[in-house]
Amino acid sequence: MEDEGIHNRIEQLVAEEHELYERGAEGGLSDVEHRRLESIKVGLDQCWDLLRQRRALREAGYDPASASVRDPEVVEGYEQ
């Protein structure tokens, strides 16, 4: 996936995340919606990680296409 596609996916996930937060503020979320919100957060972390991998590879002179989406356990284990 190219950078533009990753950015588009991030925008989609952020829009859905905001919709769920608004819905939650209006009256709470169902269990399914809570799980979806957690899934969105993981998906966003994976997208941002993929963009960082691609940038690092590009800056090092390597092919950014060799970057890959990492498992949720990996990206969720990063410290900020």
N, CA, C and O atoms as a printed pandas DataFrame, in Angstrom:
     atom_number atom_name residue_name chain_id  residue_number  x_coord  y_coord  z_coord
0              1         N          MET        A               1    0.839   -1.174    0.000
1              2        CA          MET        A               1    0.000    0.000    0.000
2              3         C          MET        A               1    0.888    1.244    0.000
3              4         O          MET        A               1    1.866    1.323    0.744
4              5         N          GLU        A               2    0.544    2.188   -0.823
5              6        CA          GLU        A               2    1.292    3.442   -0.904
6              7         C          GLU        A               2    0.909    4.364    0.257
7              8         O          GLU        A               2   -0.110    4.162    0.917
8              9         N          ASP        A               3    1.747    5.379    0.492
9             10        CA          ASP        A               3    1.496    6.325    1.582
10            11         C          ASP        A               3    0.106    6.950    1.486
11            12         O          ASP        A               3   -0.585    7.080    2.496
12            13         N          GLU        A               4   -0.304    7.335    0.291
13            14        CA          GLU        A               4   -1.609    7.977    0.122
14            15         C          GLU        A               4   -2.740    7.051    0.566
15            16         O          GLU        A               4   -3.690    7.492    1.212
16            17         N          GLY        A               5   -2.638    5.788    0.223
17            18        CA          GLY        A               5   -3.644    4.818    0.642
18            19         C          GLY        A               5   -3.681    4.653    2.150
19            20         O          GLY        A               5   -4.752    4.498    2.738
20            21         N          ILE        A               6   -2.516    4.686    2.775
21            22        CA          ILE        A               6   -2.439    4.573    4.234
22            23         C          ILE        A               6   -3.076    5.805    4.876
23            24         O          ILE        A               6   -3.829    5.695    5.844
24            25         N          HIS        A               7   -2.765    6.979    4.325
25            26        CA          HIS        A               7   -3.361    8.214    4.847
26            27         C          HIS        A               7   -4.887    8.188    4.688
27            28         O          HIS        A               7   -5.609    8.620    5.587
28            29         N          ASN        A               8   -5.373    7.691    3.564
29            30        CA          ASN        A               8   -6.820    7.590    3.356
30            31         C          ASN        A               8   -7.452    6.654    4.383
31            32         O          ASN        A               8   -8.522    6.941    4.920
32            33         N          ARG        A               9   -6.791    5.548    4.648
33            34        CA          ARG        A               9   -7.305    4.594    5.643
34            35         C          ARG        A               9   -7.332    5.237    7.032
35            36         O          ARG        A               9   -8.281    5.043    7.792
36            37         N          ILE        A              10   -6.295    5.998    7.355
37            38        CA          ILE        A              10   -6.259    6.699    8.645
38            39         C          ILE        A              10   -7.446    7.655    8.742
39            40         O          ILE        A              10   -8.113    7.709    9.775
40            41         N          GLU        A              11   -7.712    8.400    7.687
41            42        CA          GLU        A              11   -8.834    9.343    7.700
42            43         C          GLU        A              11  -10.161    8.621    7.908
43            44         O          GLU        A              11  -11.022    9.108    8.640
44            45         N          GLN        A              12  -10.333    7.465    7.272
45            46        CA          GLN        A              12  -11.561    6.687    7.442
46            47         C          GLN        A              12  -11.713    6.219    8.889
47            48         O          GLN        A              12  -12.786    6.325    9.483
48            49         N          LEU        A              13  -10.619    5.700    9.440
49            50        CA          LEU        A              13  -10.670    5.204   10.808
50            51         C          LEU        A              13  -10.926    6.328   11.797
51            52         O          LEU        A              13  -11.693    6.155   12.744
52            53         N          VAL        A              14  -10.298    7.476   11.591
53            54        CA          VAL        A              14  -10.490    8.619   12.487
54            55         C          VAL        A              14  -11.943    9.100   12.429
55            56         O          VAL        A              14  -12.532    9.424   13.460
56            57         N          ALA        A              15  -12.511    9.146   11.241
57            58        CA          ALA        A              15  -13.915    9.568   11.111
58            59         C          ALA        A              15  -14.831    8.609   11.869
59            60         O          ALA        A              15  -15.745    9.042   12.571
60            61         N          GLU        A              16  -14.587    7.315   11.728
61            62        CA          GLU        A              16  -15.405    6.338   12.444
62            63         C          GLU        A              16  -15.195    6.437   13.952
63            64         O          GLU        A              16  -16.142    6.310   14.728
64            65         N          GLU        A              17  -13.948    6.664   14.359
65            66        CA          GLU        A              17  -13.636    6.813   15.771
66            67         C          GLU        A              17  -14.386    8.010   16.358
67            68         O          GLU        A              17  -14.971    7.907   17.436
68            69         N          HIS        A              18  -14.370    9.129   15.661
69            70        CA          HIS        A              18  -15.059   10.326   16.147
70            71         C          HIS        A              18  -16.564   10.087   16.251
71            72         O          HIS        A              18  -17.210   10.527   17.203
72            73         N          GLU        A              19  -17.109    9.388   15.265
73            74        CA          GLU        A              19  -18.538    9.067   15.284
74            75         C          GLU        A              19  -18.881    8.230   16.518
75            76         O          GLU        A              19  -19.891    8.475   17.179
76            77         N          LEU        A              20  -18.048    7.256   16.819
77            78        CA          LEU        A              20  -18.300    6.420   17.994
78            79         C          LEU        A              20  -18.149    7.213   19.293
79            80         O          LEU        A              20  -18.930    7.022   20.226
80            81         N          TYR        A              21  -17.155    8.100   19.365
81            82        CA          TYR        A              21  -16.997    8.926   20.561
82            83         C          TYR        A              21  -18.208    9.831   20.758
83            84         O          TYR        A              21  -18.680   10.005   21.882
84            85         N          GLU        A              22  -18.714   10.410   19.663
85            86        CA          GLU        A              22  -19.899   11.267   19.756
86            87         C          GLU        A              22  -21.109   10.459   20.215
87            88         O          GLU        A              22  -21.872   10.898   21.075
88            89         N          ARG        A              23  -21.272    9.286   19.636
89            90        CA          ARG        A              23  -22.381    8.417   20.020
90            91         C          ARG        A              23  -22.261    8.026   21.493
91            92         O          ARG        A              23  -23.258    7.969   22.213
92            93         N          GLY        A              24  -21.042    7.761   21.925
93            94        CA          GLY        A              24  -20.817    7.411   23.322
94            95         C          GLY        A              24  -21.142    8.548   24.265
95            96         O          GLY        A              24  -21.671    8.320   25.353
96            97         N          ALA        A              25  -20.834    9.774   23.861
97            98        CA          ALA        A              25  -21.121   10.941   24.688
98            99         C          ALA        A              25  -22.620   11.198   24.785
99           100         O          ALA        A              25  -23.091   11.785   25.759
100          101         N          GLU        A              26  -23.362   10.762   23.787
101          102        CA          GLU        A              26  -24.812   10.989   23.769
102          103         C          GLU        A              26  -25.587    9.955   24.562
103          104         O          GLU        A              26  -26.748   10.181   24.902
104          105         N          GLY        A              27  -24.974    8.844   24.856
105          106        CA          GLY        A              27  -25.760    7.849   25.583
106          107         C          GLY        A              27  -25.055    6.535   25.802
107          108         O          GLY        A              27  -25.687    5.552   26.188
108          109         N          GLY        A              28  -23.792    6.496   25.570
109          110        CA          GLY        A              28  -23.052    5.263   25.796
110          111         C          GLY        A              28  -22.978    4.394   24.559
111          112         O          GLY        A              28  -23.712    4.595   23.592
112          113         N          LEU        A              29  -22.090    3.437   24.607
113          114        CA          LEU        A              29  -21.865    2.528   23.492
114          115         C          LEU        A              29  -22.214    1.103   23.899
115          116         O          LEU        A              29  -22.096    0.725   25.065
116          117         N          SER        A              30  -22.637    0.338   22.932
117          118        CA          SER        A              30  -22.880   -1.085   23.173
118          119         C          SER        A              30  -21.537   -1.804   23.283
119          120         O          SER        A              30  -20.488   -1.232   22.988
120          121         N          ASP        A              31  -21.584   -3.042   23.704
121          122        CA          ASP        A              31  -20.350   -3.834   23.776
122          123         C          ASP        A              31  -19.698   -3.958   22.408
123          124         O          ASP        A              31  -18.475   -3.888   22.286
124          125         N          VAL        A              32  -20.512   -4.142   21.386
125          126        CA          VAL        A              32  -19.996   -4.256   20.015
126          127         C          VAL        A              32  -19.300   -2.959   19.612
127          128         O          VAL        A              32  -18.230   -2.988   19.003
128          129         N          GLU        A              33  -19.902   -1.829   19.950
129          130        CA          GLU        A              33  -19.298   -0.538   19.601
130          131         C          GLU        A              33  -18.008   -0.303   20.380
131          132         O          GLU        A              33  -17.056    0.256   19.836
132          133         N          HIS        A              34  -17.962   -0.717   21.637
133          134        CA          HIS        A              34  -16.720   -0.612   22.421
134          135         C          HIS        A              34  -15.608   -1.442   21.786
135          136         O          HIS        A              34  -14.469   -0.988   21.677
136          137         N          ARG        A              35  -15.946   -2.657   21.371
137          138        CA          ARG        A              35  -14.947   -3.516   20.730
138          139         C          ARG        A              35  -14.484   -2.897   19.413
139          140         O          ARG        A              35  -13.298   -2.948   19.086
140          141         N          ARG        A              36  -15.415   -2.313   18.657
141          142        CA          ARG        A              36  -15.056   -1.670   17.395
142          143         C          ARG        A              36  -14.130   -0.492   17.656
143          144         O          ARG        A              36  -13.169   -0.292   16.913
144          145         N          LEU        A              37  -14.395    0.284   18.685
145          146        CA          LEU        A              37  -13.543    1.420   19.025
146          147         C          LEU        A              37  -12.131    0.949   19.353
147          148         O          LEU        A              37  -11.156    1.560   18.917
148          149         N          GLU        A              38  -12.019   -0.124   20.110
149          150        CA          GLU        A              38  -10.690   -0.672   20.419
150          151         C          GLU        A              38  -10.000   -1.167   19.148
151          152         O          GLU        A              38   -8.794   -0.981   18.980
152          153         N          SER        A              39  -10.750   -1.784   18.272
153          154        CA          SER        A              39  -10.204   -2.261   16.999
154          155         C          SER        A              39   -9.702   -1.096   16.145
155          156         O          SER        A              39   -8.659   -1.193   15.499
156          157         N          ILE        A              40  -10.446   -0.009   16.151
157          158        CA          ILE        A              40  -10.041    1.185   15.397
158          159         C          ILE        A              40   -8.725    1.724   15.942
159          160         O          ILE        A              40   -7.832    2.077   15.173
160          161         N          LYS        A              41   -8.602    1.789   17.264
161          162        CA          LYS        A              41   -7.366    2.294   17.877
162          163         C          LYS        A              41   -6.167    1.450   17.455
163          164         O          LYS        A              41   -5.106    1.989   17.140
164          165         N          VAL        A              42   -6.333    0.137   17.449
165          166        CA          VAL        A              42   -5.252   -0.757   17.027
166          167         C          VAL        A              42   -4.946   -0.533   15.543
167          168         O          VAL        A              42   -3.782   -0.460   15.149
168          169         N          GLY        A              43   -5.984   -0.427   14.734
169          170        CA          GLY        A              43   -5.793   -0.185   13.302
170          171         C          GLY        A              43   -5.048    1.111   13.030
171          172         O          GLY        A              43   -4.191    1.167   12.148
172          173         N          LEU        A              44   -5.374    2.157   13.791
173          174        CA          LEU        A              44   -4.659    3.427   13.633
174          175         C          LEU        A              44   -3.187    3.277   14.012
175          176         O          LEU        A              44   -2.305    3.777   13.314
176          177         N          ASP        A              45   -2.931    2.593   15.107
177          178        CA          ASP        A              45   -1.538    2.357   15.514
178          179         C          ASP        A              45   -0.777    1.598   14.424
179          180         O          ASP        A              45    0.379    1.908   14.136
180          181         N          GLN        A              46   -1.426    0.614   13.828
181          182        CA          GLN        A              46   -0.780   -0.155   12.763
182          183         C          GLN        A              46   -0.505    0.728   11.538
183          184         O          GLN        A              46    0.560    0.629   10.928
184          185         N          CYS        A              47   -1.446    1.573   11.187
185          186        CA          CYS        A              47   -1.249    2.461   10.031
186          187         C          CYS        A              47   -0.091    3.431   10.274
187          188         O          CYS        A              47    0.777    3.602    9.418
188          189         N          TRP        A              48   -0.089    4.064   11.451
189          190        CA          TRP        A              48    0.993    5.008   11.751
190          191         C          TRP        A              48    2.351    4.293   11.786
191          192         O          TRP        A              48    3.353    4.832   11.316
192          193         N          ASP        A              49    2.375    3.090   12.338
193          194        CA          ASP        A              49    3.613    2.308   12.361
194          195         C          ASP        A              49    4.079    2.005   10.939
195          196         O          ASP        A              49    5.268    2.107   10.640
196          197         N          LEU        A              50    3.153    1.638   10.070
197          198        CA          LEU        A              50    3.501    1.334    8.684
198          199         C          LEU        A              50    4.071    2.572    7.985
199          200         O          LEU        A              50    5.050    2.472    7.245
200          201         N          LEU        A              51    3.462    3.729    8.216
201          202        CA          LEU        A              51    3.997    4.961    7.626
202          203         C          LEU        A              51    5.413    5.255    8.136
203          204         O          LEU        A              51    6.285    5.655    7.365
204          205         N          ARG        A              52    5.631    5.053    9.438
205          206        CA          ARG        A              52    6.978    5.284    9.998
206          207         C          ARG        A              52    7.991    4.310    9.402
207          208         O          ARG        A              52    9.120    4.694    9.097
208          209         N          GLN        A              53    7.591    3.061    9.237
209          210        CA          GLN        A              53    8.487    2.070    8.612
210          211         C          GLN        A              53    8.845    2.502    7.192
211          212         O          GLN        A              53   10.010    2.473    6.797
212          213         N          ARG        A              54    7.828    2.901    6.434
213          214        CA          ARG        A              54    8.048    3.303    5.038
214          215         C          ARG        A              54    8.979    4.511    4.967
215          216         O          ARG        A              54    9.875    4.553    4.123
216          217         N          ARG        A              55    8.775    5.489    5.840
217          218        CA          ARG        A              55    9.628    6.681    5.857
218          219         C          ARG        A              55   11.072    6.310    6.193
219          220         O          ARG        A              55   12.006    6.790    5.551
220          221         N          ALA        A              56   11.249    5.460    7.195
221          222        CA          ALA        A              56   12.592    5.058    7.599
222          223         C          ALA        A              56   13.294    4.300    6.472
223          224         O          ALA        A              56   14.475    4.535    6.215
224          225         N          LEU        A              57   12.596    3.413    5.811
225          226        CA          LEU        A              57   13.190    2.672    4.693
226          227         C          LEU        A              57   13.562    3.613    3.559
227          228         O          LEU        A              57   14.644    3.498    2.983
228          229         N          ARG        A              58   12.678    4.536    3.238
229          230        CA          ARG        A              58   12.926    5.492    2.165
230          231         C          ARG        A              58   14.164    6.347    2.485
231          232         O          ARG        A              58   15.028    6.551    1.632
232          233         N          GLU        A              59   14.231    6.841    3.729
233          234        CA          GLU        A              59   15.359    7.684    4.137
234          235         C          GLU        A              59   16.674    6.918    4.152
235          236         O          GLU        A              59   17.739    7.506    3.966
236          237         N          ALA        A              60   16.604    5.616    4.373
237          238        CA          ALA        A              60   17.812    4.786    4.397
238          239         C          ALA        A              60   18.189    4.283    3.010
239          240         O          ALA        A              60   19.176    3.567    2.847
240          241         N          GLY        A              61   17.389    4.666    2.003
241          242        CA          GLY        A              61   17.707    4.260    0.638
242          243         C          GLY        A              61   17.142    2.908    0.236
243          244         O          GLY        A              61   17.541    2.348   -0.786
244          245         N          TYR        A              62   16.224    2.381    1.023
245          246        CA          TYR        A              62   15.614    1.089    0.716
246          247         C          TYR        A              62   14.221    1.287    0.134
247          248         O          TYR        A              62   13.679    2.392    0.145
248          249         N          ASP        A              63   13.664    0.221   -0.364
249          250        CA          ASP        A              63   12.338    0.253   -0.959
250          251         C          ASP        A              63   11.270    0.303    0.139
251          252         O          ASP        A              63   11.162   -0.631    0.933
252          253         N          PRO        A              64   10.481    1.384    0.193
253          254        CA          PRO        A              64    9.460    1.473    1.232
254          255         C          PRO        A              64    8.381    0.406    1.099
255          256         O          PRO        A              64    7.661    0.128    2.058
256          257         N          ALA        A              65    8.264   -0.192   -0.078
257          258        CA          ALA        A              65    7.268   -1.246   -0.278
258          259         C          ALA        A              65    7.595   -2.503    0.525
259          260         O          ALA        A              65    6.747   -3.382    0.675
260          261         N          SER        A              66    8.802   -2.590    1.033
261          262        CA          SER        A              66    9.159   -3.765    1.824
262          263         C          SER        A              66    8.642   -3.669    3.267
263          264         O          SER        A              66    8.768   -4.623    4.034
264          265         N          ALA        A              67    8.066   -2.530    3.634
265          266        CA          ALA        A              67    7.457   -2.394    4.963
266          267         C          ALA        A              67    6.199   -3.250    5.019
267          268         O          ALA        A              67    5.546   -3.482    4.002
268          269         N          SER        A              68    5.872   -3.710    6.208
269          270        CA          SER        A              68    4.668   -4.540    6.350
270          271         C          SER        A              68    3.927   -4.171    7.624
271          272         O          SER        A              68    4.502   -3.632    8.569
272          273         N          VAL        A              69    2.641   -4.474    7.624
273          274        CA          VAL        A              69    1.811   -4.220    8.792
274          275         C          VAL        A              69    2.237   -5.190    9.883
275          276         O          VAL        A              69    2.317   -6.400    9.671
276          277         N          ARG        A              70    2.506   -4.634   11.046
277          278        CA          ARG        A              70    2.922   -5.471   12.167
278          279         C          ARG        A              70    1.713   -5.924   12.973
279          280         O          ARG        A              70    0.666   -5.277   12.967
280          281         N          ASP        A              71    1.876   -7.041   13.665
281          282        CA          ASP        A              71    0.812   -7.594   14.491
282          283         C          ASP        A              71    0.397   -6.597   15.576
283          284         O          ASP        A              71    1.217   -5.809   16.047
284          285         N          PRO        A              72   -0.874   -6.636   15.966
285          286        CA          PRO        A              72   -1.348   -5.741   17.020
286          287         C          PRO        A              72   -0.521   -5.846   18.308
287          288         O          PRO        A              72   -0.287   -4.842   18.980
288          289         N          GLU        A              73   -0.086   -7.051   18.644
289          290        CA          GLU        A              73    0.699   -7.225   19.868
290          291         C          GLU        A              73    1.999   -6.433   19.816
291          292         O          GLU        A              73    2.500   -5.975   20.843
292          293         N          VAL        A              74    2.538   -6.277   18.616
293          294        CA          VAL        A              74    3.796   -5.543   18.448
294          295         C          VAL        A              74    3.551   -4.044   18.594
295          296         O          VAL        A              74    4.194   -3.380   19.407
296          297         N          VAL        A              75    2.617   -3.515   17.803
297          298        CA          VAL        A              75    2.405   -2.059   17.825
298          299         C          VAL        A              75    1.792   -1.584   19.118
299          300         O          VAL        A              75    2.012   -0.440   19.517
300          301         N          GLU        A              76    1.036   -2.421   19.780
301          302        CA          GLU        A              76    0.435   -2.026   21.053
302          303         C          GLU        A              76    1.449   -2.092   22.194
303          304         O          GLU        A              76    1.203   -1.553   23.273
304          305         N          GLY        A              77    2.585   -2.750   21.964
305          306        CA          GLY        A              77    3.618   -2.856   22.978
306          307         C          GLY        A              77    4.604   -1.691   22.983
307          308         O          GLY        A              77    5.452   -1.602   23.871
308          309         N          TYR        A              78    4.499   -0.798   22.000
309          310        CA          TYR        A              78    5.412    0.338   21.917
310          311         C          TYR        A              78    5.122    1.318   23.041
311          312         O          TYR        A              78    3.973    1.511   23.438
312          313         N          GLU        A              79    6.172    1.925   23.539
313          314        CA          GLU        A              79    6.002    2.990   24.534
314          315         C          GLU        A              79    6.047    4.318   23.813
315          316         O          GLU        A              79    6.795    4.497   22.852
316          317         N          GLN        A              80    5.237    5.249   24.289
317          318        CA          GLN        A              80    5.189    6.560   23.644
318          319         C          GLN        A              80    5.941    7.579   24.434
319          320         O          GLN        A              80    6.006    8.742   24.038
